[in-house]
Amino acid sequence: MKSHITVVGAGPVGLAFALAAARNASAIRGVRVTLIERQTLALARPLGDAPPSGAKHFDTRVYAISPGSKTFLESVGAWQKIPNERITDVRAMQVWGDEVGKEVDGKGDNEAGKNAGEKNNICFEESVAVAHIVEHTVLMNALIERLHASIAAGDNIRVIDNESVAAISEQKTHRTLRLSGGAEISADLIVGADGAHSGIRGLAGITAKTFDYESDAVVANFKTTLPHENIARQWFLGDSVLAFLPLPDQQISIVWSVTKMRAAELLSLDAETFAETVAATSSHALGELTLMSKTSRVALKKLTAHNWVQPHLALIGDAAHAIHPMAGQGANLGFADARALVLALQKRSSFSAVGDMRVLREYERARREDAATMGMVTHGLRELYLSDFKPLKRVRNRGLNVLNKMPWAKSLVMNHAMK
Ligand SMILES: Cc1cc2nc3c(=O)[nH]c(=O)nc-3n(C[C@H](O)[C@H](O)[C@H](O)COP(=O)(O)OP(=O)(O)OC[C@H]3O[C@@H](n4cnc5c(N)ncnc54)[C@H](O)[C@@H]3O)c2cc1C
């Protein structure tokens, strides 16, 4: 008899899990997948498809996809659907401590800024790509296209969109979901992939530990006068963290984590002043900047669900854990969850059902430590870099220099970034 898995939330993680479960249906010993999404699940026209003469515009929501996530997305047939010209490989990472900030504030001088930058610069020069930058819309289109192909091929997968879950009840052998439209669905396993504000988590009575950073990520895209050379750049400034991710067409996507008050100030600037403020903060590392998108902000929170699993229920992706975007790892952690849950379902004994706690705990054990480590590293780094305490300031700048001189430590950081 086929097991019925209901995935709630068709964001990148829920979609990838649903595709992986359907694709590995025989290894899971027969499965029917229902995907429930509260929004319309349809292909969107990606930005950047501008007329040849026009300037290209890209999504401001982008992901730095790790090689491990790329392999997973390939295995579900989605990566192959992303047009090559919409993937930007990251070939090196450069990180600066806040001594650069001092130079910018003090002199605002290009050369001075660059020289100070080199002093604290960690360079992860790699022959292979460290990550691949892909826009949210482009990734979602690839996953949705793959989903349509999977449905057309007769895989056991169906979609219910424009619906959310109003209630869940628990029976001995399964759970029942009542949808907002009134319909009821019975599931051997509910997979909550409905993001950081997960309704499934709430309906299941699972509490979460949250930490409000009381800051926002300001996101925007710019055209640059100097080439980005496929380098991801990050500046740890005294009171903020600024990241540049490379895009096609000599553009970059920025994520600037700042206090809420500073975010409001930045959003109130006109395009030219905002571009000059970002360029000056980066010591004009990529020359002059021209704003190519709307500027928006996202509130930053850290979250960990106290339990990721219950009988017949598992949380994956941001529903289980959300971290500071500084390391660009949130979606990567979610894809790793999806992969681990499919693996746990495949490996279960012939006596176990997909919703058995023994099976689900195997998934939680496999993933919890990795997600906690990444959460702690990004949280700790942020605390270290935002501290005004002088000895800590010395540690953080020295830390970058020390890291530079220790190839083994650098490769440790790299290995984690590339998982
Ligand atoms: C500024 C910023 C930059 C980031 N940069 C990166 C990066 O470079 N790399 C990276 O890996 N990560 C990055 N992240 C993190 C990344 O965006 C998230 O980790 C990722 O989107 C999580 O995916 P998800 O599918 O778990 O959840 P979501 O993307 O939140 O998707 C949840 C889905 O569930 C649906 N839903 C919600 N509630 C219901 C309901 N009740 N019923 C049905 N459906 C529902 C929603 O409509 C949505 O489609 C960044 C985050 C921020 C804020």
The ligand as an SDF file (V2000), in Angstrom:
LIG
                    3D

 53 58  0  0  0  0  0  0  0  0999 V2000
   17.8630   38.8190    2.9840 C   0  0  0  0  0  0  0  0  0  0  0  0
   17.9840   37.3320    2.9180 C   0  0  0  0  0  0  0  0  0  0  0  0
   18.9720   36.7460    2.1040 C   0  0  0  0  0  0  0  0  0  0  0  0
   19.1140   35.3630    2.0370 C   0  0  0  0  0  0  0  0  0  0  0  0
   20.1050   34.8340    1.2500 N   0  0  0  0  0  0  0  0  0  0  0  0
   20.2700   33.4890    1.1890 C   0  0  0  0  0  0  0  0  0  0  0  0
   21.3050   32.8840    0.3920 C   0  0  0  0  0  0  0  0  0  0  0  0
   22.1070   33.5480   -0.2550 O   0  0  0  0  0  0  0  0  0  0  0  0
   21.4080   31.5250    0.3820 N   0  0  0  0  0  0  0  0  0  0  0  0
   20.5500   30.7420    1.1140 C   0  0  0  0  0  0  0  0  0  0  0  0
   20.7000   29.5020    1.0910 O   0  0  0  0  0  0  0  0  0  0  0  0
   19.5580   31.2710    1.8620 N   0  0  0  0  0  0  0  0  0  0  0  0
   19.3920   32.6240    1.9310 C   0  0  0  0  0  0  0  0  0  0  0  0
   18.3960   33.1530    2.6910 N   0  0  0  0  0  0  0  0  0  0  0  0
   17.4890   32.2570    3.4150 C   0  0  0  0  0  0  0  0  0  0  0  0
   16.4090   31.6960    2.5100 C   0  0  0  0  0  0  0  0  0  0  0  0
   15.6580   32.7370    1.9150 O   0  0  0  0  0  0  0  0  0  0  0  0
   15.4720   30.7900    3.2970 C   0  0  0  0  0  0  0  0  0  0  0  0
   16.2290   29.9230    4.1040 O   0  0  0  0  0  0  0  0  0  0  0  0
   14.6100   29.9400    2.3210 C   0  0  0  0  0  0  0  0  0  0  0  0
   13.7430   30.7760    1.5840 O   0  0  0  0  0  0  0  0  0  0  0  0
   13.7670   28.9240    3.0960 C   0  0  0  0  0  0  0  0  0  0  0  0
   12.9970   28.2000    2.1950 O   0  0  0  0  0  0  0  0  0  0  0  0
   11.6880   27.4320    2.6810 P   0  0  0  0  0  0  0  0  0  0  0  0
   11.1530   26.7550    1.4510 O   0  0  0  0  0  0  0  0  0  0  0  0
   12.0030   26.6310    3.8930 O   0  0  0  0  0  0  0  0  0  0  0  0
   10.6850   28.5590    3.1750 O   0  0  0  0  0  0  0  0  0  0  0  0
   10.0100   29.7580    2.3620 P   0  0  0  0  0  0  0  0  0  0  0  0
   10.8830   30.2110    1.2500 O   0  0  0  0  0  0  0  0  0  0  0  0
    9.5930   30.7510    3.3910 O   0  0  0  0  0  0  0  0  0  0  0  0
    8.7120   29.0850    1.7010 O   0  0  0  0  0  0  0  0  0  0  0  0
    7.5860   28.7260    2.4790 C   0  0  0  0  0  0  0  0  0  0  0  0
    6.4000   28.4590    1.5300 C   0  0  0  0  0  0  0  0  0  0  0  0
    5.2870   28.0250    2.3040 O   0  0  0  0  0  0  0  0  0  0  0  0
    4.1170   28.7310    1.9120 C   0  0  0  0  0  0  0  0  0  0  0  0
    3.2280   28.7890    3.0880 N   0  0  0  0  0  0  0  0  0  0  0  0
    3.3970   29.5040    4.2180 C   0  0  0  0  0  0  0  0  0  0  0  0
    2.4120   29.2580    5.0780 N   0  0  0  0  0  0  0  0  0  0  0  0
    1.5750   28.3600    4.4770 C   0  0  0  0  0  0  0  0  0  0  0  0
    0.3810   27.7210    4.8680 C   0  0  0  0  0  0  0  0  0  0  0  0
   -0.1900   27.9700    6.0500 N   0  0  0  0  0  0  0  0  0  0  0  0
   -0.2070   26.8230    4.0210 N   0  0  0  0  0  0  0  0  0  0  0  0
    0.3630   26.5760    2.8150 C   0  0  0  0  0  0  0  0  0  0  0  0
    1.5060   27.1650    2.3830 N   0  0  0  0  0  0  0  0  0  0  0  0
    2.1020   28.0420    3.2130 C   0  0  0  0  0  0  0  0  0  0  0  0
    4.6220   30.0920    1.4780 C   0  0  0  0  0  0  0  0  0  0  0  0
    3.7140   30.7360    0.6000 O   0  0  0  0  0  0  0  0  0  0  0  0
    5.9330   29.6980    0.7680 C   0  0  0  0  0  0  0  0  0  0  0  0
    5.7140   29.3590   -0.5730 O   0  0  0  0  0  0  0  0  0  0  0  0
   18.2430   34.5400    2.7910 C   0  0  0  0  0  0  0  0  0  0  0  0
   17.2470   35.0980    3.6000 C   0  0  0  0  0  0  0  0  0  0  0  0
   17.1390   36.4880    3.6850 C   0  0  0  0  0  0  0  0  0  0  0  0
   16.0820   37.0840    4.6140 C   0  0  0  0  0  0  0  0  0  0  0  0
  1  2  1  0
  2  3  1  0
  2 52  2  0
  3  4  2  0
  4  5  1  0
  4 50  1  0
  5  6  2  0
  6  7  1  0
  6 13  1  0
  7  8  2  0
  7  9  1  0
  9 10  1  0
 10 11  2  0
 10 12  1  0
 12 13  2  0
 13 14  1  0
 14 15  1  0
 14 50  1  0
 15 16  1  0
 16 17  1  0
 16 18  1  0
 18 19  1  0
 18 20  1  0
 20 21  1  0
 20 22  1  0
 22 23  1  0
 23 24  1  0
 24 25  2  0
 24 26  1  0
 24 27  1  0
 27 28  1  0
 28 29  2  0
 28 30  1  0
 28 31  1  0
 31 32  1  0
 32 33  1  0
 33 34  1  0
 33 48  1  0
 34 35  1  0
 35 36  1  0
 35 46  1  0
 36 37  1  0
 36 45  1  0
 37 38  2  0
 38 39  1  0
 39 40  1  0
 39 45  2  0
 40 41  1  0
 40 42  2  0
 42 43  1  0
 43 44  2  0
 44 45  1  0
 46 47  1  0
 46 48  1  0
 48 49  1  0
 50 51  2  0
 51 52  1  0
 52 53  1  0
M  END
$$$$
